[in-house]
Amino acid sequence: MSAITKDDVEIVLENRNIDVFGGVRVASMPKIKFGGGGGQYSTGGIPLPDKAKFGLKNKIDRLFIMDPHDSKYFFRYDPDNHKIKALFYEEIGGEIQDLGEIPDETELGETELLALVIGQ
C-alpha cells in the first residue's frame, strides 16, 4: 500500500463555516478527510492541499485540529512543512504522555478531523 498524498486528502468547507474579519482575516472550520481509500502514514506527516482549499488566499497563520475522541492518535499541524503529523500517546500514572510520531507505513483507516484555520 502506498503513502497518503495531498491528492488523497479531502477538505470539506461550507460557506457557512467561513468568517471574514476586517476584510482580510479569515477563520474557517473545514473537515479534513483522508485514509478512506487506503494508504499509509509516511514519517514526517500527511501533506495537505493548497491553502485555497481552506478558504484562504495568502497564508495559513494557525491551524488547530480537534482530535477525534475515538482515535488512538492525536494530530497536529506542522506549519513549516504544511502537513498533519499523527502522534500517539499513553496514559502513564494518570497523565497523558506524548510518545512521538507514529511509525512509518502505519495504516490510519478512514479519518475525519475538524479544524479551525486562521489566516489571510
Secondary structure by P-SEA (a helix, b strand, c coil): ccccccccbbbbbcccccccccccbbbbbbbbbccccbbbbccccbbbcccccccccccccbbbbbccccccbbbbbbccccbbbbbbbbbccccccccccccccccccbbbbbbccccc
